[in-house]
């Protein structure tokens, strides 16, 4: 369980650098909302990590073992790539910064493949639920570094120092990787690369059929698309309303973090009583309604208590929805091919954050903030509709 805390922190920190710290830095540096929105495309590696996950299963680095070797290499790469980001001026080096952010996303997504597989191998089946819950909460807590500490430091230090300090937090994961032991592999030694790539996909199609696969993939893409788009430009939105970076770091960040954690824990308890299917329905409605709070905030402007209230309710819904969504993904995953299938499903869930979010800056500049959030709420409806087929309300124990 202690290891799961460190895997969650190491996994979450780079993502929050890209989607919380970098947008605030770019906005302050004079980059337009359209360009900041397009920066969501640097997250493409998160959507394609299943392509090289089998390679990481088959090839063993020359040190530390199959899982730990990959983990350590990508953690070192993340420390260096995050640190060097702040050496550039956003307005003058936007394209170079975009490529560096793409590298950070690639290293982060690849680290996730190794961390997820490692966590799956060290946890016995009866501890998977608790271990993954701890991992997710530590993942969220890691956002305090780029989303709070780094923003506060940016009011006192140059951005170049802020990014090196932020990147240095990857040493937490590096120390963990060096101290833990390498798990024993469950993959047969004579399994070829072709089997490692094809078998996980063939198994799911045989189990669910092509229609079931398409419905589930559509649901995974659409269920959180409205919520993802609504929060894609959160930092520029807060800055445009007139809040300072310190206010965002102290109020907005904590108003998002703790309700999300509480919502995740509450969601886990509720799912015990209601089951995953009904939780997806209820939490999906809460998630959709909470988006409208941002439209209200955009109408009123820089009211600090309203900022905290709106963000708190939104992320309560996010925490509950994510708890049910993650449980659904785990349920859809075969134990025999957990690593590759998990990488595929989580990559698909990241698609809205990458492609749909890239359009958010354009939409905002065309419609304004209020109408933008109304559009996000409407876009949450198709995912809810697909619940009729993938998670029927009346079917309590769908498998």
Secondary structure, DSSP 8 states (H G I E B T S, - for coil): -HHHHHHHHHHHHHHHIIIIIHHHHHHHTT--HHHHHHGGGGGHHHHHHHHHHHHHHH---SSS-HHHHHHHHHHHHHHHHHHHHTTS-TTTSHHHHHHHHHHHHHHHHHHHHHHHHHHHHHS-GGGHHHHHHHHHHHHHHTHHIIIIIHHHHHTTS-HHHHHHHHHHTTHHHHHHHHHS------S-TT--HHHHHHHHHHHHHHHHHHHHHHHHHHHHHHTTHHHHHHHHTHHHHHHHHT--HHHIIIIIHHHHHHHHHHHHHHHHHHHHHH-HHHHHHHHHHHHHHHHHHHHHHHHH-S-HHHHHHHHHHHHHHHHHHHHHHHHHHHHHS-GGGHHHHHHHHHHHHTHIIIIIGGGHHHHHHHH-HHHHHHHHHHHTHHHHHHHHHHS-TT-TT--
